[in-house]
Amino acid sequence: MSLSLIAFLVLVAAFAVGSFTKINAGLLATVAAFGVGTLLAGMSVKDVIGQFPAGLFFILVGATLLFAIVRINGTIDLLAYWAERLAGDRKVLVPILMFLLTAALASAGAFTPAAIAIVAPVGLALGMRFGISTLAMGLVIVQGANAGAFSPVNPFGVLGNKMLDGAGAGDDSFKLYAYCFIFNAILAVIAYALVQAIMKRRAAKPARHTGGGDNALKNDGGADTPSGDSVSGPGGAGTAVLTAPAHTSVTTGTGTATGPVKVAATPMRILTLVGIASLLVLTTVLGLDVGVASLVIAAVLIVLDSNVQKPAVESMPWSAIILVTGIVTYVGMLEKMGALKELQEGIAGLGNSSLAALIASYVVAIVSAFASTTGTLGVISPVIEPIAMDPLLTPVGVVTAIAISSSVVDVSPMSTSGALLMASAQPKDERMFFRALLLWAIAMIGVVPLLVWFVFVHLGLG
């Protein structure tokens, strides 16, 4: 067994342990990097430490700290209040607004799980109030996060642009973002329509059995209890959906009256919105590093209101940060020892870059369903760059296929995004959520890599 194969098997083992236990795969990968690098590859400890992705670390810390402040100081509540006011009684606008809100947060630099964690409790609660399946709302929110995930200022987008740069197509970063946004928007519409239709059919069955009386339990989105007491939104009894400050419900003898509760546009919240807008300008127009810009804006907000510092730092997803940086450190060690070059040569040995892109799309889809998408992109990045440089293919097409294939499975209940949706579901829906999200992830693995390969690689869109 070759040294490179052993090194890859260690990484697979770290992924496997991290997927099926509570142990952080990034922590294991970091320790393994020192073990494999020093004991097997003859590297020094200093060389292994040199593979730590300092730039990516600052991006993750800066972005997650900034958006923790956005959540804690109530700015997200203000956005949710504006969204509900805008929707009014127009049910169709609710999923659209939640999609756009999540996409906007991700586009502005919020780590995808952070954007979902912010919006999911609000979105699922609004879904219940408007009689929308919480599962459909959950899928729409995840697709919204994925739609904005490959913005140049998002950690996913940073890795995607790194692949483009390596293939000599750094100017196509906006195309990558636009293609991913459009694809996920279309997928969100399909997911919403499909799940809503299924849920309506399921809800109609018990109604027929009970003669359609008032005591019939409605499925999933705003239910009546057998006693006739309405459970609408997070204020209802027996719901595990986190309370959304943007609205409330008041039970009366004749039903439940709901409506948005005003969230004040305080000076601090307005300044926070200005800070988010400034982040986009600083990074996209002035070219400032995303991590540095995020930290500067977060520091300004903390100086203006020091009370947010402690809860913001404590609520940052340190586990995810360790996961991502640990995996990327190990991948850097693999590259340093030459293991990735052997893998590239193996894929090149297929003699067909288009086929290699298809196989890579399926690999990242399967791995990402059980592990970190960012970590998966970090692992595959050095392998994709030579494929994307094939003159018969378009670099942005290859990278787009990889980007979509790796992120579209994030609804898997074994992934962070899927777990966040599970956490926001009602207790009675947990099993349904788990099965539905798992089936959807399997369907995505089966269909999407082939579809995006055909559109973006075979047809050469880009």
N, C-alpha and C positions, 0 to 999 in steps of 0.2 A: 504494500500500500504506500503510495507516494505521500510526501510531506504535505503537499498542497491539498490532497484529498482528506487527510487527517484534519487539517486546519478548517476545511469547509464543513466536515462532519461535526466538529466542535461547535461551529456557529449554528448549524441545524439543531444540535442538542440544546443550545442556549435558547433558541426560538421555541423548541418543543417544551422545555421545562417552564419557560415563561408563559406559554399558552395554557398549560394544564395545571399549573400551580400558582400560588400567590407570589412566587419569587420573581423579582424584576429581571427580565432577560438582558436588559442593558447592563445591570450590575454584574451578572454572570459573564457577559461578553467582555466587560472591562477587565475583570480578573483573568479571564481566559486569554485576553490579548497579551497580558504580561507573561502568562504561563507558556503559551505557544510561541510567542515572539522571542522570549529569552531562552527557554529550554530547548525548543525544537529548531527555531530559525536562526539562533545565534545572535539575535539583536540585543542591544543594550537597553536598560530600563529607560534611559534618556531618549532613545530612538522611539520606543513605544509611546512614551508620554508625548512626544512630538506629533503623534497621529491624532491627538485629541482635537476635535473640531471647534476651536475657540470662536471662530466667526459664527458658526451655527449655534453655539451655546449662547452667545450674546443675543442673537435673533430670538431664540426661544425664550430666554429670560425677559428680554425687553418687551416682546409682544404679549406674553402671558401676564406680566406684571401690569402693563397698561390696561389690558382688558379685564383684569381682576378689579382694578380701580373703577373701570366703567360699570361693572356690575355692582360693586359695593356702594358707590355714591349715588346709585339710583338712576343713572343715565339710561340704562337698558329698560327700566320701568317707564321712563318718560317716552322712549321710542315705542314700547308696547302700547302705551296709552294713546299715543298719536295714531298707531296702527289700528287700534280698535275704534277710535273716533272716525278714522277714515273709512273703515269697513262699514260702520253703521249696522244696518240689518241685511247688508248684501253678503250673503254667505259665501259666494264665489270668490270674493276678494280676500277672505281670511287666509287660505293656503297660499295665494299669490303674495300677500304681504309678508307672511312668515318665510316664504322662500327668498324673497328679496332682502328681508332683514338679515337672515343668516348669510346669504351670499355677500351682502354689503360688509358684514363684520369680517368674514373670511377674506374678502378682497382688500379690506383695510389692514390686514395683517394678523387677525386673530387666528391662533392655532385652531385647526378644524374641530377637535373635541371641545375646545373652549367655547367656540361659537355655538356648537350644539348644546353644550351645558347651559349657556345663557338663554337660548331661545326655546329649547324643548319644553321646559316647564310652562312657559308662557303660551307657546303654540298649542300644546296638548290641552291646556286648560281652555283656551279660546275655542278649540275644536269641539270640546264637550259642550260649551255654551251654545254653539251654533249647530249642534247635532251632526258633527263631522266625525268620522271614524278616527280615533286617536292613532291607530296604526297608519292610516293614510297620511295624517298630519306628520307623523314621525318620519315616514319615508320622504315626504316633501322637504322637511327640514334638513335631513341628511344630504339630499341632493342639492339643496341650496348651499350647504357648506362646501360640498364638492365642487359646485359651480364656481365659487370664488376662491377655491383652494389653490389654484395655479396662477393667481395674481402674482406679479413680480415681487410683492412685499410679503407674501405668505411663505412660511417654511416649505410647503410643498412646491410652490412656485420657484423658490430659490434653488431647490434640487433639480427641478425640471429645466430651469434656465442654465444650470451647470452642465447638464447633458447637452443642451443646445450649443453652449459655448464650446464644449469639447468637440462638437461636430462642425464647428465653424459657422454656426447659424444663430449667433447671439442676438441678431436683430429681429428674430422671429418670436421674441418672448410674448408680445401682445397677441400674435396668432395662436400660440399655445393656450393662453388664457381665454381667448374668444372661443376657440373650438371646444374646450372643456366646458365653458359656461353654456354654450348652446346645446351641447350633447346632454348635459345634466338637466337643463331646463326641459328638454323634450322628454327625458326619462322621468322627470318629476310629474309631468302631465299624465304620462302613461300609468305610472304607479298609482297616482291619486285616483284616476278614473277606474282602474281595475279593482283596487281595494274597496273603493266606495261601492262599486257594483256588487262585489262579493258580500260585503257587510250588509247591504240592503236586502239581499236575498236571504242571508242568515237571519236577519231581524224579522223578515216576513214569516218565516216558518213557525216560531212560537206564537205569533199573532194569530195564525190560522188555527192552531191547536186550541187556543183559548177563546176563539170566537172574536178576536180583535178587541176585547174589552180594555178598559182603562188600566187594569191591573197587569196587563202583559208587559213583561220586561223588555225594554228596548236594548238592543245590543250596542255596546261600545261607546256611543257618543251621546251622553246626556240621557240618563235612564230614569224611569219611574220605578219606585220600589213597590212591592206588593201592597203596601198599605196606602199607596197613592201619594206619598211624600216625594216631591221632586228632588232629584239629585242632579243639579245642573252646574257644572264647573267645579272648581276647587273648593267651593264653600259647602258642597253637599257632603252628607255623611258617607263614610266608607270609601272615600277616594284617596288614593295615594299620590295623585298628581300634585306637584308642589304648588303652593299658593302663588297666583299671579297678582301682584299688587295693582295691575292695571284695571281690574274689575272686581265686582263683588256680586253676591246673590242674596236676596232677601226672600225667605219663604213666607207666603201668606196662606190664608185659608183656601184660596182659589188657585194657587199655583206659585210659581217662582218668578219674581221680577228681577231681571239682571240688567246691569248697565255699567259703563265704565266709571271708575272712581278717578277723579282728577288727580293727576300727578303734576306737581308744580315744576315749571321750568326755572329752577333756581339758577343763580349766577354760576355756581359750581358745575352744574350739569351742562349749561350752555358752554362754559369754558372747556369742558370735557369733549363736547362735540366739535368745538373748534380745534382741539388737540388732535382728534382723529382725522379731521380734514387736513390739518397741518402735516400729519404723518404721510399722507398720500402725496402732498406737494413736495415735501422734503426728500422723499425717496424716489418718486417717479420723475419729477421735474429737475430737482437739484442734484439728484444722484447720491444722496447721503445714505450710508449704510443703514439698513432696516433696523438692526439691533441698536445701533447708537441713537438713531432718531427716536425709537420707542422708549429707550431709557431716558433720554432728555425730556420728552413730553411727560413721562411718568414722574420724573423727579420734580418737574414744575408743578404738576398737580398735587404731589405730596407736600411740597413747600406751601402751597396755597391751603391745603387741608391735611395736616399731619395725622389726623385721626384715621385716615384710610391706610396708612402705611402698614401697620401690624396685621390687620385682617387680610390685606391684599397679598402680602408676602406669604402669609400662612396658607392662603387658599390657592397659591400657584401650584400647577400640576408637576411637582418636583419628580414624582415617579416617572411621568412621561418624558421629562427632560433627561433624566438619567438613562431611560430606555433608549432614546434617540441618540444621545451623545455616546453611549456605551457601544451601541451597534456600529455607529460610524467610526469610532475609534478602532474597533476590531477590523472593520473593512479597510481602514487605512493601513493597519498592520499587514493584512492580506496582500494589499497592493505593494507594500514595502518589501515583502518577502518574495514577491513574484507569483503568488498564487492566482491572482486575477488575470495575469497575462496568460497563464496556462488555460484558464477558463475561456478567455477571449479566443485563443488559438483553437480550442475545441469547437466553439461555435463557428469560427471561421472555417473549420474543417468541413462543415456542412456543405460549403460551396454555394450557398444560396442565402443572401442577406435577408431576403423577404421571408423565407421560411424561418430563419433565425429570429426575426422580429416577431413572428407568430408564436413560436415556442416561448420566447421571452415574455410575451404578453400573458400567456396562460400560466407561466411560472409565477409571475408577480401577482396575478389574481389569486392563485391558490395560497401562496405564502401570506399575502396581505390579509386574507380572510381570517387568519389565525394569529397575526402578528402586527407590528407597527407598520403602517403604510410608509411613514417617513424613513424608518429603518430599512424597509424593503427597497425603497427608491435609492437609498444610500448604497445598498449592496449592489444593485443592478446597474447603477450609473456608469461605472467604468466599462461594463460589458456592452452597454447600449451605444456608447459613443462611436466605436469603430463600425457598428452596423449602420448607424445613422449617416456615416460619412460615405457610404456606398453611393457612387454617382447615379446609379439607377433608381435610388430612392430619394424622397425628400426628408431632410433631417427633422423638420417640424412634424411631419406625418408620423415618423417612427416614434418620436418622443411623445406625441399626443396619444398614440395607441398605448404606450406603456403607462402614461399618466392616468388615462381613464381606466385601464384594466386594473391598475393597482388601487385606485380609490373607490371604484364603483362597488366593491365588496365590503365597504366600511360599515354597512348595515348588519353585518354578521354579529350575532350576540356574543361571539368570542372577541370582538374588537371593542375598542374604547367607545366609538360612536354608537354601536348597537347596545352596549351595556348602559350607556347614558339614557337611551330610549327605554330600555327595560326598567331603569330606576324611576322614570317618570310615569310609568304605566300604573293603572289601578291593580291592586292585588289580584282581583278576579281575572285580569287579562294577562298576567305574567306568563302563563304557559302558552297561551295563544300567541303572545308577542314573540316568545322564544322560537316556537315552531315556524311562525310566519317569517320572521327575520332570517332564520336559518335557510328556509326554502327559497326566499328571495335571493339570498347571497349565493346559494347553489345555482340558481337560475342565471344570475349575473356571471358566475364563473363559466357556465356552459355557453352562454350566448355572446356576451359583450366582447371578449377578446377577439373572437372571430369577426364580429361585426366591425369593430374599430380597425382591425387589421385590413379588412377588405376596403373600407372607405378611405382610411388615411395612408395606408402603406401600399396596398395593391393598386388602388385607383390613383394614388399619389396626390391626394388633396393637400394643398398647402402651398 
